[in-house]
Amino acid sequence: MRPFTLGFATLLSLMLLLSVTAVSQQQKASDGAAIRSTVTDYIEGYYTGDAVRFERSLHPHYLKHTISGSEGQLRMTEKTGLQMLEDVRTSAPAERLGMGRQQDITVLDITGDIASAKLVTAHWVDYITLSKWKGDWKIVSVVLREED
């Protein structure tokens, strides 16, 4: 009787582990899609001048660092979410649309309620950190490397 009990417990443990793993993979897939959606709102809101869409992607503590120049001559500037939002509201979307709308979004990693993503456009690369805030993925920080 004892081997049967041990075998049943092992089988039950294996089934539980498989169930937890499946739920975890489904959650990561769901989070990955939500992260891509947030990054898409960010870049499309920027390109088109849609301040509502752009703002929807930002965490209240958003900060962007822009790195430009070449080795030995690197320049770094930073903007808050409010400054970026003001840029989207006041500059002409047509100017940004001329930048080319090529974009590639890669979700690099998700760990619990934080994630990292990479956004490649025709003129720059953004490395993005996101956090799940009040149930939604929001962009906390961006490091943008401009093409020289």
WOLIN-V721645 format. One record per run of one state. SS is the DSSP state (a for helix, b for strand, c for the rest). FROM is the first residue (numbers start at 1). TO is the last residue. If there is no record, write none. Layout:
ss->SS from->FROM to->TO
ss->SS from->FROM to->TO
This chain:
ss->c from->1 to->1
ss->a from->2 to->48
ss->c from->49 to->50
ss->a from->51 to->56
ss->c from->57 to->57
ss->b from->58 to->68
ss->c from->69 to->74
ss->b from->75 to->80
ss->a from->81 to->90
ss->c from->91 to->92
ss->a from->93 to->97
ss->c from->98 to->102
ss->b from->103 to->111
ss->c from->112 to->113
ss->b from->114 to->121
ss->c from->122 to->123
ss->b from->124 to->133
ss->c from->134 to->135
ss->b from->136 to->146
ss->c from->147 to->148
